[in-house]
Amino acid sequence: MVAYRTARANDADEIAALWALANRARGAYFSETSVGVVRERIGAAAAIGKIAEEEARVVGVAILSPARENGGRGEPIPGLAHLNTVSVNPERWGMGIGRALVALIVEHARQVGYDELQLYVDENNERARRLYERDGWKPTGEATPFEDAVLLRYVRVT
């Protein structure tokens, strides 16, 4: 049975390991540097994460952070939040865990006053793109090269 809860800073290692596992399973390139960035996300200022757990093991995660100018390095953008690190254990793909986590994040964003959300997804990650598009996310047409991928920007209103 899957239970959902708010992520804690001490979940960082499990979050990073799960993200790497999911990316490896879909054949995506990632570096140890990017795994380190993911590890730090839950501890970032104003970040909130939602975790799916099964038998005391993290099987899914999604994190919401304030969107920032200058590619995430600048000042927060008022009213805009950034969804990131959406990952589900490949053994649990297709069970609705990712969709439930995204719904929890969207509801949290609405409750704390964000007007709009954004995310970036690898153009080759068709599973994730289908999930987002089914749930009301709209592609903006923006494409950003990143490491060995091209990331597409999606937005939705809360």
Contacts in CASP RR format, 6 or more apart in sequence:
PFRMAT RR
TARGET T0000
AUTHOR 0000-0000-0000
METHOD contacts of the structure
MODEL  1
MVAYRTARANDADEIAALWALANRARGAYFSETSVGVVRERIGAAAAIGK
IAEEEARVVGVAILSPARENGGRGEPIPGLAHLNTVSVNPERWGMGIGRA
LVALIVEHARQVGYDELQLYVDENNERARRLYERDGWKPTGEATPFEDAV
LLRYVRVT
1 54 0 8 1.000
2 52 0 8 1.000
2 53 0 8 1.000
2 54 0 8 1.000
2 59 0 8 1.000
2 92 0 8 1.000
2 95 0 8 1.000
2 97 0 8 1.000
2 100 0 8 1.000
3 52 0 8 1.000
3 53 0 8 1.000
3 54 0 8 1.000
4 50 0 8 1.000
4 51 0 8 1.000
4 52 0 8 1.000
4 53 0 8 1.000
4 100 0 8 1.000
4 101 0 8 1.000
4 104 0 8 1.000
5 50 0 8 1.000
5 51 0 8 1.000
5 53 0 8 1.000
6 48 0 8 1.000
6 49 0 8 1.000
6 50 0 8 1.000
6 51 0 8 1.000
7 15 0 8 1.000
7 42 0 8 1.000
7 48 0 8 1.000
7 49 0 8 1.000
7 50 0 8 1.000
7 51 0 8 1.000
7 61 0 8 1.000
7 63 0 8 1.000
8 42 0 8 1.000
9 42 0 8 1.000
9 43 0 8 1.000
11 42 0 8 1.000
11 51 0 8 1.000
11 58 0 8 1.000
11 61 0 8 1.000
12 39 0 8 1.000
12 40 0 8 1.000
12 41 0 8 1.000
12 42 0 8 1.000
12 43 0 8 1.000
13 39 0 8 1.000
14 57 0 8 1.000
14 58 0 8 1.000
15 38 0 8 1.000
15 39 0 8 1.000
15 41 0 8 1.000
15 42 0 8 1.000
15 51 0 8 1.000
15 58 0 8 1.000
15 61 0 8 1.000
15 63 0 8 1.000
15 85 0 8 1.000
15 87 0 8 1.000
16 35 0 8 1.000
16 36 0 8 1.000
16 38 0 8 1.000
16 39 0 8 1.000
18 58 0 8 1.000
18 59 0 8 1.000
18 60 0 8 1.000
18 61 0 8 1.000
18 87 0 8 1.000
18 88 0 8 1.000
18 89 0 8 1.000
19 35 0 8 1.000
19 38 0 8 1.000
19 61 0 8 1.000
19 85 0 8 1.000
19 87 0 8 1.000
20 30 0 8 1.000
20 35 0 8 1.000
20 38 0 8 1.000
21 87 0 8 1.000
21 89 0 8 1.000
21 90 0 8 1.000
22 87 0 8 1.000
22 88 0 8 1.000
22 89 0 8 1.000
22 90 0 8 1.000
23 30 0 8 1.000
23 87 0 8 1.000
24 30 0 8 1.000
25 90 0 8 1.000
26 90 0 8 1.000
26 125 0 8 1.000
26 127 0 8 1.000
28 122 0 8 1.000
28 124 0 8 1.000
28 125 0 8 1.000
28 149 0 8 1.000
29 147 0 8 1.000
29 148 0 8 1.000
29 149 0 8 1.000
30 147 0 8 1.000
31 147 0 8 1.000
34 147 0 8 1.000
38 85 0 8 1.000
41 47 0 8 1.000
41 63 0 8 1.000
41 65 0 8 1.000
41 84 0 8 1.000
41 85 0 8 1.000
42 49 0 8 1.000
42 63 0 8 1.000
44 65 0 8 1.000
45 66 0 8 1.000
46 65 0 8 1.000
46 66 0 8 1.000
46 76 0 8 1.000
47 63 0 8 1.000
47 64 0 8 1.000
47 65 0 8 1.000
48 63 0 8 1.000
48 64 0 8 1.000
48 105 0 8 1.000
48 108 0 8 1.000
49 61 0 8 1.000
49 62 0 8 1.000
49 63 0 8 1.000
49 64 0 8 1.000
49 105 0 8 1.000
50 61 0 8 1.000
50 62 0 8 1.000
50 63 0 8 1.000
50 101 0 8 1.000
50 104 0 8 1.000
50 105 0 8 1.000
50 108 0 8 1.000
51 58 0 8 1.000
51 60 0 8 1.000
51 61 0 8 1.000
52 58 0 8 1.000
52 59 0 8 1.000
52 60 0 8 1.000
52 61 0 8 1.000
52 88 0 8 1.000
52 92 0 8 1.000
52 97 0 8 1.000
52 98 0 8 1.000
52 100 0 8 1.000
52 101 0 8 1.000
53 59 0 8 1.000
54 92 0 8 1.000
59 88 0 8 1.000
59 89 0 8 1.000
59 91 0 8 1.000
59 92 0 8 1.000
59 97 0 8 1.000
60 87 0 8 1.000
60 88 0 8 1.000
60 89 0 8 1.000
60 92 0 8 1.000
60 97 0 8 1.000
60 98 0 8 1.000
60 101 0 8 1.000
61 85 0 8 1.000
61 86 0 8 1.000
61 87 0 8 1.000
61 101 0 8 1.000
62 83 0 8 1.000
62 84 0 8 1.000
62 85 0 8 1.000
62 86 0 8 1.000
62 87 0 8 1.000
62 98 0 8 1.000
62 101 0 8 1.000
62 102 0 8 1.000
62 104 0 8 1.000
62 105 0 8 1.000
63 83 0 8 1.000
63 84 0 8 1.000
63 85 0 8 1.000
63 105 0 8 1.000
64 81 0 8 1.000
64 82 0 8 1.000
64 83 0 8 1.000
64 84 0 8 1.000
64 105 0 8 1.000
64 108 0 8 1.000
64 109 0 8 1.000
64 117 0 8 1.000
65 81 0 8 1.000
65 82 0 8 1.000
65 84 0 8 1.000
66 76 0 8 1.000
66 77 0 8 1.000
66 80 0 8 1.000
66 81 0 8 1.000
66 82 0 8 1.000
67 76 0 8 1.000
67 77 0 8 1.000
67 79 0 8 1.000
67 80 0 8 1.000
67 81 0 8 1.000
67 82 0 8 1.000
67 118 0 8 1.000
68 74 0 8 1.000
68 75 0 8 1.000
68 76 0 8 1.000
68 77 0 8 1.000
68 82 0 8 1.000
69 75 0 8 1.000
69 76 0 8 1.000
69 77 0 8 1.000
72 82 0 8 1.000
79 113 0 8 1.000
79 114 0 8 1.000
79 115 0 8 1.000
79 116 0 8 1.000
80 114 0 8 1.000
80 115 0 8 1.000
80 116 0 8 1.000
80 117 0 8 1.000
80 118 0 8 1.000
81 109 0 8 1.000
81 114 0 8 1.000
81 116 0 8 1.000
81 117 0 8 1.000
81 118 0 8 1.000
82 117 0 8 1.000
82 118 0 8 1.000
82 119 0 8 1.000
83 102 0 8 1.000
83 105 0 8 1.000
83 117 0 8 1.000
83 118 0 8 1.000
83 119 0 8 1.000
84 119 0 8 1.000
84 120 0 8 1.000
86 98 0 8 1.000
86 101 0 8 1.000
86 102 0 8 1.000
86 119 0 8 1.000
86 128 0 8 1.000
88 94 0 8 1.000
88 95 0 8 1.000
88 97 0 8 1.000
88 98 0 8 1.000
88 101 0 8 1.000
93 127 0 8 1.000
98 131 0 8 1.000
99 131 0 8 1.000
99 134 0 8 1.000
99 135 0 8 1.000
102 131 0 8 1.000
102 132 0 8 1.000
102 135 0 8 1.000
103 135 0 8 1.000
105 117 0 8 1.000
106 117 0 8 1.000
106 135 0 8 1.000
106 156 0 8 1.000
106 158 0 8 1.000
109 117 0 8 1.000
109 158 0 8 1.000
110 158 0 8 1.000
113 158 0 8 1.000
114 158 0 8 1.000
115 157 0 8 1.000
115 158 0 8 1.000
116 155 0 8 1.000
116 156 0 8 1.000
116 157 0 8 1.000
116 158 0 8 1.000
117 155 0 8 1.000
117 156 0 8 1.000
117 157 0 8 1.000
117 158 0 8 1.000
118 153 0 8 1.000
118 154 0 8 1.000
118 155 0 8 1.000
119 132 0 8 1.000
119 137 0 8 1.000
119 153 0 8 1.000
119 154 0 8 1.000
120 144 0 8 1.000
120 146 0 8 1.000
120 151 0 8 1.000
120 152 0 8 1.000
120 153 0 8 1.000
120 154 0 8 1.000
121 128 0 8 1.000
121 129 0 8 1.000
121 132 0 8 1.000
121 151 0 8 1.000
121 152 0 8 1.000
121 154 0 8 1.000
122 128 0 8 1.000
122 149 0 8 1.000
122 150 0 8 1.000
122 151 0 8 1.000
122 152 0 8 1.000
123 129 0 8 1.000
123 143 0 8 1.000
123 149 0 8 1.000
123 150 0 8 1.000
123 151 0 8 1.000
123 152 0 8 1.000
124 149 0 8 1.000
129 152 0 8 1.000
132 154 0 8 1.000
133 139 0 8 1.000
133 154 0 8 1.000
135 156 0 8 1.000
136 156 0 8 1.000
137 154 0 8 1.000
137 155 0 8 1.000
137 156 0 8 1.000
138 154 0 8 1.000
138 155 0 8 1.000
138 156 0 8 1.000
139 152 0 8 1.000
139 153 0 8 1.000
139 154 0 8 1.000
140 152 0 8 1.000
140 153 0 8 1.000
140 154 0 8 1.000
140 155 0 8 1.000
141 152 0 8 1.000
141 153 0 8 1.000
142 152 0 8 1.000
142 153 0 8 1.000
143 150 0 8 1.000
143 151 0 8 1.000
143 152 0 8 1.000
143 153 0 8 1.000
144 150 0 8 1.000
144 151 0 8 1.000
144 153 0 8 1.000
145 151 0 8 1.000
END
